[in-house]
Amino acid sequence: MSDKHQQDHADGIAEAGKPAPGYFYVLYFGLIIWGIIFIAYFLLSGWSSDAEFQQKMAAHTGQPVETSSAAPAAVPQSSPGQTLYADNCSGCHGADATGGFGTDLTAATYQYGKTAEQVRESITAGRGDSMPPFDGQFSENELAALVDFLLAL
C-alpha cells in the first residue's frame, strides 16, 4: 500500500505527495501582500472611521466638525440667520445649502423667485408637498435675518 508518492499516517489515511498548483501559491501570497498594504494604508494615512462619522453627522445636522488637531480651529462667527438656517433648514437643504432632500439654495434663481418677499412667502407658507410652512414659528426679526441669510447665499 505504501509507495514512494504516498505517505501513511497513524490513522491509516494515505496522502498523495503532489505539490499544490502554482496558482494556489500566487493567490496565497498575493492575499498576504494585499492585506499588509491594506492595513498599512489605513494605519499610516490618518484615516479614522470616527472622524469620517463625525464629518457625515456634521453635514447631516449642519453642525461644525470637531477637529482633534493640536491647534484649535478658528470658529467663524455665525449670524442669527445662519443659526436659524442650521437649526431649521439644513436637514433638508444641506449644511452648505447646496441641496439634499430640499432644493439648492445657493442657485442664482429659485423656482418660486429670489426676492425678499418671495423667499419670505416660501418660508411662511411652504411650497408644494416637500416644503412645510413655518408660519408663526419665527419672530419678524428672525424671519428677516433668515431671509437676509438666504439671499446672501
C-alpha positions, 0 to 999 in steps of 0.5 A: 500500500505504501509507495514512494508518492504516498505517505501513511499516517497513524490513522491509516489515511494515505496522502498523495505527495503532489505539490499544490498548483502554482496558482494556489501559491500566487493567490496565497501570497498575493492575499498576504501582500494585499492585506499588509498594504491594506492595513498599512494604508489605513494605519499610516494615512490618518484615516479614522472611521470616527472622524469620517462619522463625525464629518457625515453627522456634521453635514447631516445636522449642519453642525461644525466638525470637531477637529482633534488637531493640536491647534484649535480651529478658528470658529467663524462667527455665525449670524442669527440667520445662519443659526436659524438656517442650521437649526431649521433648514439644513436637514433638508437643504444641506449644511452648505445649502447646496441641496439634499432632500430640499432644493439648492439654495445657493442657485442664482434663481429659485423656482418660486423667485429670489426676492425678499418677499418671495423667499419670505412667502416660501418660508411662511407658507411652504411650497408644494408637498416637500416644503412645510410652512413655518408660519408663526414659528419665527419672530419678524426679526428672525424671519428677516435675518433668515431671509437676509441669510438666504439671499446672501447665499 
